[in-house]
Amino acid sequence: MEKSNIKLDWPLVGNKSIIEFLAKSLANNKVAGSYIFAGPDNLGKTTVANFFAQSLVCLARNKQGTPCGQCSSCKQIDKGIYGDIYLINRDKDKKNISIEQIRDFIRALSLSSFLNSYKIGIIKHAEDLSLEAVSALLKTLEEPKIKVVIILITSCLEALPATIISRSQILKFHPLSSDVIYDYLIKYHQTTRSVAKNFSKLCLGRPALAIKFLEDKDFFENYKKKVEAFLNFADVNINKRLAVIEGLVGKEVKGQESARLAIRSIEVWQGLARDLLFLSFGQDDLIQHQMFIEELQLMRNKINIQSLFKLVDLLKQAKEFIKANVSPKLALGQIVINM
């Protein structure tokens, strides 16, 4: 891919080649009908998709593909009332994006543009499209329309059918080094060095997650709650462990939302288990949860290496069980009972 020395003022840390590619596509009016933005969550894929969409409909974007922010289209987008950009996401209580959602999505994209501009459809978590939804979407991708752009955002490219992948321009987003995120947090968010160090490690190469930790206090406190629950399990009895599970999953939450909450807890605990292994083998510099290093060391002293490997297996197994529709509370319970 040809590199550019021009400074591109796009809202993304790292993955510069993707921005250069999209900016060049805009400058040369060579925009594809379908894109797949693939990579782990919290790398900025949705942010770039939204910015790219605004660039497409902007009436006065510059040569670097940056929207002007002043034209009628940009002002409508800022107010959240622009009518030619459509976003599809999975409903919280559903496992998949339904065919009804995709039919409405396709119908909206088939209507004439308000300003004779592009119509853009963005599908988040595209790996969750139902089989029927995939079939409906495929028909649209097979017959692309002028000035209609569809962007599929996914954390699991392999989960998308080959028929969808083959008809799309694939852009792969990659995690960043903690050093890059550390510098970014200090330079653009004026954090202290200690905060930048902790969050740049905690986010595992995902800058959008680091920013969320920084700016969303409730989100960070919820994350800490999962960490502290895990670190305290060794000091409390089975009944108290099970009570913690109830609090993490929620008494009133059911169905797919309950499953997602449980999986999030397991993913946090998998990171902590990995940190305990790093401690065991003297790889302290690789530890994700640096801000909890003292608590991790205390827990490491209470658990032998065989039990730690068993815990890693338990966590992996519980995640697979939940995805296979086993009760989230039952799956989490098996972890804490057998720790």
MIKOL-602846 format. One record per residue (C-alpha): x, z, y; residue number from 1; residue in one letter. Coordinates in Angstrom, 1 decimal, always signed. Each point is the difference from the previous one (the first is absolute). Layout:
east|up|north|num|residu
X|Z|Y|NUM|A
...
***
This chain:
east|up|north|num|residu
+0.0|+0.0|+0.0|1|M
+1.5|-1.0|+3.4|2|E
+0.9|+3.0|+2.1|3|K
-0.7|+0.4|+3.7|4|S
+1.9|+2.0|+2.7|5|N
-3.1|+0.3|+2.1|6|I
-1.3|+3.5|+0.4|7|K
-3.4|+0.1|-1.6|8|L
-2.3|+2.7|+1.5|9|D
-2.1|+0.5|-3.1|10|W
-1.2|+3.5|-1.1|11|P
+2.1|+0.3|-3.1|12|L
+3.1|+1.9|-1.0|13|V
+2.3|-2.0|-2.3|14|G
-1.1|-3.0|-2.1|15|N
+1.2|-2.2|+2.9|16|K
-0.1|-3.2|-2.1|17|S
-3.7|+0.3|-0.3|18|I
-0.6|+0.2|+3.7|19|I
+2.4|-2.9|+0.6|20|E
-1.9|-2.1|-2.5|21|F
-3.5|+0.8|+1.5|22|L
+1.3|-0.5|+3.5|23|A
+1.5|-3.4|-0.9|24|K
-3.3|-1.0|-1.8|25|S
-1.9|+0.8|+3.2|26|L
+2.5|-1.8|+2.2|27|A
-0.1|-3.1|-2.1|28|N
-3.8|+0.1|-0.7|29|N
+0.6|+0.1|-3.7|30|K
-2.3|+2.8|-1.0|31|V
-1.0|+0.3|-3.7|32|A
-3.5|+0.4|-1.1|33|G
+0.7|+3.1|-2.1|34|S
+2.7|+2.7|+0.0|35|Y
+0.8|+2.9|-2.3|36|I
+1.8|+2.9|+1.7|37|F
+1.4|+1.9|-3.0|38|A
+2.0|+3.2|-0.3|39|G
-0.4|+3.8|-0.2|40|P
-2.6|+1.7|+2.2|41|D
+1.0|+1.2|+3.5|42|N
+2.6|-2.7|+0.7|43|L
-2.0|-1.4|+2.9|44|G
-1.7|-2.9|-1.8|45|K
-3.5|+0.6|+1.5|46|T
+1.6|+0.5|+3.5|47|T
+1.7|-3.4|-0.3|48|V
-3.1|-1.6|-1.3|49|A
-2.0|+1.2|+2.9|50|N
+2.7|-1.1|+2.5|51|F
+0.3|-3.4|-1.6|52|F
-3.8|-0.4|+0.2|53|A
+0.0|+0.9|+3.7|54|Q
+2.9|-2.5|+0.5|55|S
-2.1|-2.7|-1.7|56|L
-3.0|+0.5|+2.3|57|V
+1.9|+0.8|+3.2|58|C
-0.6|-2.7|+2.7|59|L
+3.4|+0.4|+1.5|60|A
+2.5|+1.3|-2.5|61|R
+3.7|-0.4|+0.8|62|N
+2.6|-2.1|-1.9|63|K
+0.9|+3.0|-2.2|64|Q
-3.6|+0.2|-1.3|65|G
-0.8|+3.1|+2.0|66|T
-3.6|+0.3|+1.4|67|P
-0.3|+0.3|+3.7|68|C
-2.3|+3.0|+0.0|69|G
-1.8|-1.3|+3.1|70|Q
-2.2|-2.9|-1.1|71|C
-3.6|+0.4|-0.9|72|S
+0.8|-0.1|-3.8|73|S
+2.6|+2.7|+0.3|74|C
-2.2|+2.2|+2.2|75|K
-2.9|-0.3|-2.5|76|Q
+2.4|+1.0|-2.9|77|I
+1.2|+3.0|+2.0|78|D
-3.6|+1.1|+0.3|79|K
-0.7|-0.7|-3.7|80|G
-2.7|-2.5|+0.8|81|I
+1.7|-3.3|-0.9|82|Y
-2.3|-1.9|-2.3|83|G
+2.4|-2.4|-1.9|84|D
+2.2|+2.6|-1.8|85|I
-1.5|+1.5|-3.2|86|Y
+1.3|+2.9|-2.0|87|L
-1.0|+0.8|-3.6|88|I
+1.0|+3.3|-1.6|89|N
-1.1|+1.8|-3.2|90|R
-2.8|+2.5|+0.5|91|D
+1.2|+3.6|-0.5|92|K
-2.4|+0.6|-2.8|93|D
+0.7|-3.2|-1.8|94|K
+2.7|-1.1|-2.4|95|K
+0.0|-3.6|+1.0|96|N
-0.7|-2.4|+2.9|97|I
-3.3|-1.4|-1.0|98|S
-1.2|-3.6|-0.2|99|I
-2.7|+0.8|+2.6|100|E
+2.8|+1.0|+2.5|101|Q
+1.9|-3.2|-0.7|102|I
-3.2|-2.1|+0.3|103|R
-0.7|+1.5|+3.5|104|D
+3.7|-0.5|+0.8|105|F
-0.1|-3.7|-0.9|106|I
-3.3|-0.6|+1.8|107|R
+1.4|+1.5|+3.2|108|A
+3.2|-2.2|-0.2|109|L
-2.2|-3.1|-0.5|110|S
-1.8|+0.5|+3.3|111|L
+1.3|-1.8|+3.2|112|S
+2.5|+1.9|+2.1|113|S
-1.3|+1.5|+3.2|114|F
+2.9|-1.5|+2.1|115|L
+0.9|-3.0|-2.2|116|N
+3.0|+1.9|-1.3|117|S
+1.2|+1.4|-3.3|118|Y
-2.2|+2.1|-2.3|119|K
+2.1|+2.5|-1.9|120|I
-1.0|+2.1|-3.0|121|G
+2.1|+3.0|-1.1|122|I
-0.5|+1.6|-3.4|123|I
+1.7|+3.4|-0.5|124|K
+0.8|+1.2|-3.5|125|H
-0.5|-3.5|-1.4|126|A
+1.1|+1.2|-3.4|127|E
-3.4|+1.8|-0.2|128|D
-2.0|-3.2|+0.2|129|L
-2.5|-0.1|-2.9|130|S
+0.1|-3.0|-2.4|131|L
-3.1|-1.4|+1.5|132|E
+1.4|+0.4|+3.6|133|A
+3.2|-1.8|-1.1|134|V
-2.0|-2.9|-1.3|135|S
-2.0|-0.3|+3.2|136|A
+3.1|+0.3|+2.2|137|L
+1.8|-2.6|-2.1|138|L
-2.6|-2.6|+0.8|139|K
+0.7|+0.5|+3.7|140|T
+3.8|-0.2|-0.4|141|L
-0.3|-3.2|-2.0|142|E
-1.8|-1.7|+2.9|143|E
+1.8|+1.4|+3.1|144|P
-1.7|-0.7|+3.4|145|K
+1.8|-0.9|+3.2|146|I
+0.7|+3.1|+2.1|147|K
-1.0|+2.5|-2.6|148|V
+2.7|+2.4|-1.2|149|V
-0.4|+2.6|-2.7|150|I
+2.6|+2.8|-0.4|151|I
+0.0|+2.1|-3.2|152|L
+1.8|+3.3|+0.2|153|I
+1.2|+1.5|-3.2|154|T
+2.3|+2.7|-1.4|155|S
+0.0|-1.7|-3.4|156|C
+0.6|-3.7|+0.1|157|L
+0.0|-0.1|-3.8|158|E
-3.7|+1.1|-0.1|159|A
-1.1|-3.1|+1.8|160|L
-1.0|-3.0|-2.1|161|P
+2.5|-2.8|-0.2|162|A
-2.7|-2.4|+1.4|163|T
-0.1|+2.0|+3.2|164|I
+3.8|+0.4|+0.3|165|I
+0.6|-3.7|-0.5|166|S
-2.3|-0.9|+2.9|167|R
+1.6|+2.4|+2.5|168|S
+3.1|+0.4|+2.0|169|Q
+1.7|+3.2|-1.3|170|I
+1.8|+2.3|+2.3|171|L
+1.7|+3.0|-1.7|172|K
+0.5|+3.2|+2.1|173|F
+2.8|+2.3|-1.1|174|H
+0.7|+3.7|+0.5|175|P
+2.6|+0.9|+2.6|176|L
+3.0|+2.3|-0.2|177|S
-0.5|+3.5|+1.3|178|S
+2.7|-0.6|+2.6|179|D
-2.0|-2.8|+1.6|180|V
-3.1|+2.1|+0.1|181|I
+2.0|+3.0|+1.3|182|Y
+1.3|-2.1|+2.9|183|D
-3.4|-1.5|+0.7|184|Y
-1.7|+3.4|+0.2|185|L
+2.6|+1.3|+2.5|186|I
+0.1|-3.1|+2.1|187|K
-3.7|-1.0|+0.2|188|Y
-1.8|+3.3|-0.7|189|H
+2.5|+2.4|+1.6|190|Q
+0.0|+2.4|-2.9|191|T
+2.6|+2.7|-0.5|192|T
+2.8|-0.8|-2.5|193|R
-1.3|+2.5|-2.5|194|S
-3.5|-1.5|+0.1|195|V
+1.4|-3.5|-0.3|196|A
+2.2|+1.1|-3.0|197|K
-2.9|+1.6|-1.8|198|N
-2.6|-2.7|+0.5|199|F
+2.4|-2.9|-0.6|200|S
+0.7|+1.5|-3.4|201|K
-3.6|+1.1|-0.7|202|L
-1.5|-3.5|+0.6|203|C
+2.2|-1.7|-2.7|204|L
+0.8|-3.0|+2.1|205|G
-3.5|-0.5|+1.4|206|R
+0.1|+0.2|+3.8|207|P
-3.8|+0.0|+0.5|208|A
-0.2|+3.1|-2.2|209|L
+2.8|+1.7|+2.1|210|A
-2.0|-0.7|+3.1|211|I
-3.2|+1.3|-1.6|212|K
+1.8|+3.2|-0.9|213|F
+1.1|+0.3|+3.6|214|L
-3.2|-0.8|+1.7|215|E
-2.8|+1.1|-2.3|216|D
+0.4|+3.8|-0.3|217|K
-3.0|+0.4|-2.4|218|D
+1.5|-2.7|-2.3|219|F
+3.3|+1.8|-0.1|220|F
-1.5|+3.4|-0.6|221|E
-2.0|-1.4|-2.9|222|N
+3.2|-1.5|-1.4|223|Y
+1.7|+3.4|+0.4|224|K
-2.9|+1.7|-1.8|225|K
+0.7|-2.2|-3.1|226|K
+3.7|+0.7|+0.2|227|V
-0.5|+3.8|+0.3|228|E
-2.5|+0.1|-2.8|229|A
+2.5|-1.6|-2.4|230|F
+2.9|+2.2|+1.1|231|L
-2.2|+3.2|-0.5|232|N
-1.3|-0.9|-3.5|233|F
+2.9|+1.8|-1.7|234|A
-0.9|+3.3|+1.7|235|D
-3.8|+0.1|-0.7|236|V
-2.1|+0.3|-3.1|237|N
-2.1|-2.8|-1.6|238|I
-3.3|+1.1|+1.8|239|N
+1.7|-0.2|+3.4|240|K
+1.5|-3.4|-0.8|241|R
-3.4|-1.4|-1.0|242|L
-1.5|+1.4|+3.2|243|A
+2.6|-1.9|+2.0|244|V
-1.0|-3.2|-1.9|245|I
-3.6|+0.6|+1.2|246|E
+1.2|+0.2|+3.6|247|G
+2.1|-3.1|-0.2|248|L
-2.6|-2.3|-1.6|249|V
-3.0|+1.6|+1.9|250|G
-3.2|+1.6|-1.4|251|K
-2.3|-2.6|+1.5|252|E
+2.1|-3.1|-0.4|253|V
-0.9|-2.1|-3.0|254|K
+0.6|-3.4|-1.5|255|G
+2.7|-2.4|+1.1|256|Q
+0.8|+2.1|+3.1|257|E
+0.7|+3.0|-2.3|258|S
+2.3|-2.2|-2.1|259|A
+1.9|-1.2|+3.0|260|R
+0.5|+3.5|+1.3|261|L
+1.3|+1.1|-3.4|262|A
+2.4|-2.9|-0.2|263|I
+1.4|+0.7|+3.4|264|R
+0.7|+3.6|-1.1|265|S
+1.8|-1.3|-3.1|266|I
+2.1|-2.5|+2.0|267|E
+1.1|+2.9|+2.2|268|V
+0.8|+2.1|-3.0|269|W
+1.9|-2.9|-1.6|270|Q
+2.2|-0.1|+3.0|271|G
+0.7|+3.7|-0.2|272|L
+0.8|-0.2|-3.7|273|A
+2.4|-2.8|+0.7|274|R
+1.6|+2.2|+2.7|275|D
+0.4|+2.8|-2.6|276|L
+1.8|-2.5|-2.3|277|L
+2.3|-1.0|+2.9|278|F
+0.8|+3.6|+0.5|279|L
+0.7|+0.5|-3.7|280|S
+2.6|-2.8|+0.1|281|F
+1.6|+0.8|+3.4|282|G
-1.6|-2.9|+1.9|283|Q
-1.1|+2.0|+3.0|284|D
+0.3|-2.9|+2.4|285|D
-2.7|-1.9|-1.8|286|L
-2.6|+2.8|+0.3|287|I
-3.2|-1.2|+1.7|288|Q
-1.4|+3.4|+1.0|289|H
+3.0|+1.2|+2.0|290|Q
-2.1|+2.3|+2.1|291|M
-0.9|+2.0|-3.2|292|F
+3.5|+0.1|-1.4|293|I
+0.1|+3.8|-0.3|294|E
-3.3|+0.2|-1.8|295|E
+1.1|-2.8|-2.4|296|L
+3.2|+1.9|-0.8|297|Q
-2.1|+3.1|-0.8|298|L
-2.3|-2.0|-2.3|299|M
+2.9|-1.8|-1.7|300|R
+1.4|+3.5|-1.0|301|N
-3.3|+0.8|-1.7|302|K
-0.3|-3.2|-2.1|303|I
+2.4|-1.4|-2.6|304|N
+0.8|-3.6|-0.3|305|I
-2.1|-0.6|-3.1|306|Q
-3.1|+1.4|+1.7|307|S
+0.8|-2.2|+3.0|308|L
+0.1|-3.2|-2.0|309|F
-3.3|+1.2|-1.7|310|K
-1.5|+0.4|+3.5|311|L
+1.0|-3.5|+1.0|312|V
-1.8|-1.3|-3.1|313|D
-3.1|+2.1|+0.7|314|L
-0.3|-1.4|+3.5|315|L
+0.3|-3.6|-1.1|316|K
-2.5|+0.6|-2.8|317|Q
-2.5|+1.7|+2.3|318|A
+0.2|-2.9|+2.4|319|K
-0.7|-2.5|-2.8|320|E
-2.9|+2.1|-1.2|321|F
-1.7|+0.1|+3.4|322|I
+0.3|-3.8|+0.3|323|K
-1.7|-0.2|-3.4|324|A
-2.9|+2.0|+1.5|325|N
+0.9|+3.4|-1.4|326|V
-1.4|+2.9|+2.2|327|S
+2.6|+0.5|+2.8|328|P
-0.4|+3.8|-0.2|329|K
+0.5|-0.1|-3.8|330|L
+3.2|-2.1|+0.4|331|A
+1.4|+2.2|+2.7|332|L
-0.9|+3.1|-2.0|333|G
+2.0|-1.2|-3.0|334|Q
+3.0|-0.3|+2.3|335|I
-0.2|+3.6|+1.4|336|V
-0.9|+1.5|-3.4|337|I
+3.0|-1.5|-1.7|338|N
+2.6|+0.4|+2.8|339|M
***
